[in-house]
């Protein structure tokens, strides 16, 4: 058997395990933020926390999802009091999205718990391995299209 093909199978296997674990964690973290939060919405909150405010079209482009899909998800987050829309000062037809104060507080608390878990898992790794892991994950995610 081709060694490269076997290595790719191992990557697929490990990615599958990571994604399965990630879905389970997403459910837990979403519930920590708000009992009615959908698990995939945590990722939206992560991006909104990263930016002070962002236009819906820019966020949709960054996440590579349709504006309609994103708009529906944002409406759900607005209904929970976690996200707000404000008029875009450069284009009144557009709006800027940002976390509410409650959204920031809830997200930060849930993220702190998640970061503690990641820290515990990686604590025994040499710092250079953690840096290389982060670099390779970034490369993989940026190359994935």
C-alpha positions as a printed Julia matrix, in Angstrom:
145×3 Matrix{Float64}:
   0.0    0.0    0.0
   1.19   3.51  -0.82
   2.65   5.13   2.31
   1.19   8.54   1.38
  -2.29   7.03   0.99
  -1.98   5.43   4.42
  -0.9    8.74   5.94
  -3.88  10.49   4.36
  -6.18   7.82   5.81
  -4.66   8.5    9.23
  -5.29  12.24   8.77
  -8.9   11.51   7.79
  -9.33   9.27  10.83
  -7.93  11.88  13.24
  -9.96  14.69  11.67
 -13.11  12.61  12.05
 -12.33  12.02  15.73
 -11.59  15.73  16.22
 -14.81  16.8   14.52
 -16.88  14.33  16.53
 -15.33  15.6   19.75
 -15.77  19.18  18.54
 -19.49  18.68  17.95
 -19.92  17.31  21.46
 -17.99  20.22  22.94
 -19.99  22.69  20.83
 -23.21  21.45  22.43
 -21.74  21.88  25.9
 -20.25  25.31  25.26
 -23.39  26.56  23.53
 -25.45  25.59  26.58
 -22.98  27.43  28.81
 -23.54  30.61  26.8
 -27.34  30.27  26.69
 -29.67  27.32  27.2
 -31.38  27.98  23.83
 -28.21  28.57  21.8
 -27.66  26.31  18.8
 -24.22  24.63  18.87
 -23.06  26.09  15.55
 -23.84  29.6   16.83
 -20.83  29.49  19.18
 -18.6   29.87  16.13
 -20.49  33.0   15.09
 -20.06  34.43  18.57
 -16.34  33.66  18.36
 -16.03  35.71  15.17
 -18.17  38.53  16.52
 -16.03  38.64  19.67
 -12.91  38.86  17.52
 -14.21  41.98  15.76
 -15.6   45.02  17.5
 -18.28  45.1   14.84
 -18.58  43.62  11.37
 -20.95  43.89   8.44
 -23.12  40.86   7.81
 -21.87  40.58   4.22
 -18.23  40.66   5.36
 -18.87  38.0    8.0
 -20.75  35.8    5.51
 -17.84  36.09   3.09
 -15.28  35.28   5.81
 -17.27  32.26   6.97
 -18.12  31.21   3.4
 -21.82  30.91   4.09
 -24.78  32.54   2.39
 -26.04  35.9    3.62
 -29.55  34.46   4.05
 -28.3   31.59   6.22
 -26.16  33.93   8.3
 -28.98  36.44   8.64
 -31.3   33.74  10.04
 -28.64  32.67  12.53
 -28.01  36.28  13.57
 -31.74  36.86  14.1
 -31.72  33.93  16.51
 -28.79  35.43  18.41
 -30.55  38.8   18.51
 -33.68  37.16  19.94
 -31.52  35.7   22.74
 -30.12  39.16  23.48
 -26.56  38.16  22.53
 -26.11  40.16  19.3
 -27.23  43.57  18.1
 -27.41  45.25  14.7
 -26.61  48.92  14.31
 -26.67  51.02  11.15
 -23.38  51.04   9.27
 -22.1   54.63   9.44
 -20.61  54.36   5.94
 -23.71  52.83   4.32
 -27.1   53.3    5.99
 -28.55  50.4    3.95
 -26.17  48.0    5.67
 -25.82  47.13   9.32
 -22.99  46.31  11.65
 -23.16  43.28  13.93
 -21.67  43.17  17.4
 -22.09  41.31  20.64
 -24.25  42.89  23.31
 -22.71  43.36  26.73
 -24.58  40.25  27.89
 -23.36  38.38  24.8
 -19.76  39.32  25.58
 -20.06  38.3   29.22
 -21.7   34.97  28.46
 -19.3   34.21  25.61
 -16.23  35.15  27.67
 -17.3   32.91  30.55
 -17.92  29.93  28.27
 -14.71  30.57  26.35
 -12.68  30.71  29.57
 -13.92  27.22  30.46
 -13.1   25.96  26.96
  -9.63  27.52  27.05
  -8.95  25.93  30.44
  -9.75  22.54  28.93
  -7.52  23.16  25.9
  -4.76  24.38  28.22
  -5.0   21.2   30.32
  -4.82  18.98  27.22
  -1.81  20.81  25.8
  -0.07  21.55  29.1
   2.26  18.57  28.83
   3.26  19.42  25.25
   6.47  21.33  24.59
   5.74  24.97  23.69
   7.22  24.52  20.21
   4.84  21.6   19.55
   1.84  23.72  20.56
   3.05  26.54  18.28
   3.58  24.09  15.41
   0.15  22.53  15.99
  -1.46  25.99  15.84
   0.52  26.85  12.7
  -0.45  23.61  10.94
  -4.13  23.93  11.9
  -4.11  27.47  10.53
  -2.47  26.31   7.32
  -4.95  23.44   6.95
  -7.95  25.71   7.57
  -6.7   28.37   5.17
  -5.95  25.83   2.44
  -9.35  24.13   2.83
 -11.8   25.48   0.33
